[in-house]
Amino acid sequence: MRASSILSTAPGTRRAAFALTDWGLLTGVALIWGSSFLLIAIGLEGFPPTLIASLRLAIGAVTLALFPASRRPVDRADLPRIVLLGVIWMGFPMLLFPIAQQWISSSLAGMLNGSMPIFSAIIAAFLLRRTPGRNQIMGVLLGLVGIVAIGVPGIEGGPSVLRGTLLVLVATISYGVSVNLAVPLQQRYGAFPVILRAQVVALALVAPFGLIHAGQTRFAWGPLAAVATLGVFGTGLALLAMTVLAGRVGATRASIAIYFLPVVAILLGVFLHGEYVAPLSIVGTAVVLIGAFLASRAEAR
């Protein structure tokens, strides 16, 4: 399907309940991206935020370039949309997250990122000019309630926490827009050529800032390994999986993978980084899972 403008989306190719392949893609995205917040926190122990963003984009682009499918041509008419995705899906959010995590925990960043499906559903309804199905609406709303329950105990005032929280929310809104804009391109070309070109654009945007702050690096193997893992899996393979999933089931239902990110982020933050999570947040994770299940049901025709 060829998009009529840069700001447009398309429905998924499948409206039935998730198949085993869809659940596999969703699980992979949730596990990889759920761990990315901890990897960013570890990376910040040795690298400035702008260099983390630059390195993960560079490593992710190299990873994708290893796949021959990434080098398939795309029409010149679609390049503006790819450039836009490079800015608002890759460069901008990947720069904001490490900046924000200077002030907030990896668990809180993961919790806040769980709001992405809400923004995705709203934007999809606007671009497609149709209301999501009843199951999707119920799932999204229930997921929002769960996300609030998860996040509220972790927000304890203070200008630095507020600053970090707002930056994550801005990045999350940017993700919500981007996952919709990527759908027509994925359906036309597949995920590989779209993601690689968008990452090259993002790297060109972010790399100058990374070079400027490279002198602030405190080299250590642990942070380097964390950033390398983030690049290969979080910036490379997980983005491919998410783009494929969005092309199959649509942006709204694909974005429910994000509902599972707080669960992964909480577990890793608590057990590997010594972060505290309030009991209310545990209740919220259960509510989020119920919302994700409802949102993945078959769309009403």
Secondary structure, 3 states (H helix, E strand, C coil): CCCCCCCCCCCCCCCCCCCHHHHHHHHHHHHHHHHHHHHHHHHCCCCCHHHHHHHHHHHHHHHHHCCHHHHCCCCHHHHHHHHHHHHHHHHHHHHHHHHHCCCCCHHHHHHHHCCHHHHHHHHHHHHHCCCCCHHHHHHHHHHHHHHHHHHHHHCCCCHHHHHHHHHHHHHHHHHHHHHHHHHHHHHHHCHHHHHHHHHHHHHHHHHHHHHHCHHHCCCCHHHHHHHHHHHHHHHHHHHHHHHHHHHHHCHHHHHHHHHHHHHHHHHHHHHHHCCCCCHHHHHHHHHHHHHHHHHCCCCCC
